[in-house]
């Protein structure tokens, strides 16, 4: 039995008649002193252990022995190494060692951790990017097919789900959309006013705010808000559903997860984005009107000037774009969610990717539209 | 049996007194009274949904009792409050039902994190400890895997390895055997007994795997869904053969009331 006196932990490697002996003594505790090791650890498993003066121990001792046994060179032909002798260990320690050695180390697993070369990384990255492009194309195609099924009345999803999403990305988005658009209108008016007043053209601030809001700012700001708000929510929701195998469960009941999950979200956002955009345009103009009133333009005059400056074509440009932006937000959120990995960290990554991808796509699309509208002279 | 708890004897590791567990006004179990002695392997058993995991969560302080208290070695854990509980909790090792490994860390990092935060070991020593813990649960060499890359059963075993990271005084395991194949489950039973023997840990297990209950438990509590209180406490094999509560006998014989010999191998 171990003696009760506490003594520092010590391990001594000795050779006795050509056989390695490991002598262990003292108290091995995690919060105790660092064990002293005497002698060079040999490249073979100890044939015998001497533990007469071993006191209490915690996991540090078996961890120490195991790490040596694992470090001993394996037979070069890949054969199963012989079970190391555990003679001389106290029964409980011996039991733990047997348990730890019962399943051989997964050597393939360890090799995986070796870092790949730079070239391999570049190749993997290229394959990854290309796979991403393909998956976007595939997802877009699937969305179109699902829309086709919807148009012909063959898509199955619950109307309740659809209205829930409509509520979530419509009415519930109004407060934040109001705040942001109002402030954007305000800012545009301030900046415009400062410049225009110096030419004596202060009234034209109404034209500036009106045109900027209905053509660009209203729709772009709404789209960005909705990416952060709704696109992220889609990705997180679908990602967690995937991690919990809920999407597989839908599939095994014969539901097309695409129709069931993506379609209601896509339709709801495509429907609500134009409405939100119209609303944002209006609120932005109100913001400008407030600044106008503050610098001496009567609201009636401001309103008339705004109405005169915006024709129906101009007013409909932003709304037209918002349909595409809505589709982009819904699709990137759903795509990232459906392709998320099976862990909580992966859900976070999917959400980040969804927001970044949709904002990037919105700005790129908007530049495209600007170019097209310029060519068409609208 | 009249409920009049005697003063806890010195060796009782865990004492539960008049514990009533409730979610709002819904009472899950009432008036639980039992003791877990040092080095016991104590099993909490009962039908699905009867509150086994809830009881475990009360024992480790994740939920507050509606009434009653939990004592560790005679010291009141329930009354200790959030700050005073630290010293109790540091002696616990907990494995959650689904493993609950941190998904953004590798298996090695999962086990190393509590070691790094609670000790002053050198990185090499921590690495050795991590490989040892993983070897114990049969996952040697899987250090650099992420929880999402390995199977559910492996996640569970890794969860046990993490629970053991700090050589806990009391190990709480929530359904450790569920989802494991019979051999791994057996290995796990073996591991639990050996850990108890070598480290002197007390083990509290939530399970309904009869084979492992009879193989390793020396003390148990049966939670009775019908009466919403404890059905019986005692050694599972004795309860199976001699319990006065028919629900307990039925449970421990898998519904076969007459033939105790079919289960009595262990």
HADDOCK unambig.tbl for C-alpha pairs under 7 A between the chains (distance, minus, plus):
assign (segid A and resid 31 and name CA) (segid B and resid 119 and name CA) 6.37 0.50 0.50
assign (segid A and resid 58 and name CA) (segid B and resid 167 and name CA) 6.88 0.50 0.50
assign (segid A and resid 58 and name CA) (segid B and resid 199 and name CA) 6.71 0.50 0.50
assign (segid A and resid 59 and name CA) (segid B and resid 129 and name CA) 6.94 0.50 0.50
assign (segid A and resid 59 and name CA) (segid B and resid 167 and name CA) 6.78 0.50 0.50
assign (segid A and resid 60 and name CA) (segid B and resid 129 and name CA) 6.27 0.50 0.50
assign (segid A and resid 63 and name CA) (segid B and resid 128 and name CA) 5.38 0.50 0.50
assign (segid A and resid 63 and name CA) (segid B and resid 129 and name CA) 4.97 0.50 0.50
assign (segid A and resid 63 and name CA) (segid B and resid 132 and name CA) 4.98 0.50 0.50
assign (segid A and resid 64 and name CA) (segid B and resid 128 and name CA) 6.48 0.50 0.50
assign (segid A and resid 66 and name CA) (segid B and resid 132 and name CA) 6.54 0.50 0.50
assign (segid A and resid 67 and name CA) (segid B and resid 128 and name CA) 5.76 0.50 0.50
assign (segid A and resid 92 and name CA) (segid B and resid 194 and name CA) 6.90 0.50 0.50
assign (segid A and resid 92 and name CA) (segid B and resid 197 and name CA) 6.51 0.50 0.50
assign (segid A and resid 92 and name CA) (segid B and resid 198 and name CA) 4.94 0.50 0.50
assign (segid A and resid 93 and name CA) (segid B and resid 198 and name CA) 6.63 0.50 0.50
assign (segid A and resid 95 and name CA) (segid B and resid 194 and name CA) 6.64 0.50 0.50
assign (segid A and resid 96 and name CA) (segid B and resid 194 and name CA) 6.58 0.50 0.50
assign (segid A and resid 99 and name CA) (segid B and resid 136 and name CA) 5.78 0.50 0.50
assign (segid A and resid 100 and name CA) (segid B and resid 132 and name CA) 6.79 0.50 0.50
assign (segid A and resid 100 and name CA) (segid B and resid 135 and name CA) 4.64 0.50 0.50
assign (segid A and resid 100 and name CA) (segid B and resid 136 and name CA) 4.20 0.50 0.50
assign (segid A and resid 100 and name CA) (segid B and resid 138 and name CA) 6.96 0.50 0.50
assign (segid A and resid 101 and name CA) (segid B and resid 135 and name CA) 6.82 0.50 0.50
assign (segid A and resid 103 and name CA) (segid B and resid 138 and name CA) 5.33 0.50 0.50
assign (segid A and resid 105 and name CA) (segid B and resid 140 and name CA) 4.66 0.50 0.50
assign (segid A and resid 105 and name CA) (segid B and resid 141 and name CA) 5.20 0.50 0.50
assign (segid A and resid 106 and name CA) (segid B and resid 140 and name CA) 6.05 0.50 0.50
assign (segid A and resid 106 and name CA) (segid B and resid 141 and name CA) 4.73 0.50 0.50
assign (segid A and resid 106 and name CA) (segid B and resid 142 and name CA) 6.85 0.50 0.50
assign (segid A and resid 107 and name CA) (segid B and resid 141 and name CA) 6.18 0.50 0.50
assign (segid A and resid 109 and name CA) (segid B and resid 141 and name CA) 5.78 0.50 0.50
assign (segid A and resid 109 and name CA) (segid B and resid 142 and name CA) 5.83 0.50 0.50
assign (segid A and resid 110 and name CA) (segid B and resid 141 and name CA) 5.54 0.50 0.50
assign (segid A and resid 110 and name CA) (segid B and resid 142 and name CA) 6.81 0.50 0.50
assign (segid A and resid 113 and name CA) (segid B and resid 144 and name CA) 6.50 0.50 0.50
assign (segid A and resid 342 and name CA) (segid B and resid 148 and name CA) 6.02 0.50 0.50
assign (segid A and resid 343 and name CA) (segid B and resid 103 and name CA) 6.02 0.50 0.50
assign (segid A and resid 343 and name CA) (segid B and resid 148 and name CA) 5.91 0.50 0.50
assign (segid A and resid 344 and name CA) (segid B and resid 103 and name CA) 6.31 0.50 0.50
assign (segid A and resid 345 and name CA) (segid B and resid 103 and name CA) 5.98 0.50 0.50
assign (segid A and resid 345 and name CA) (segid B and resid 104 and name CA) 5.55 0.50 0.50
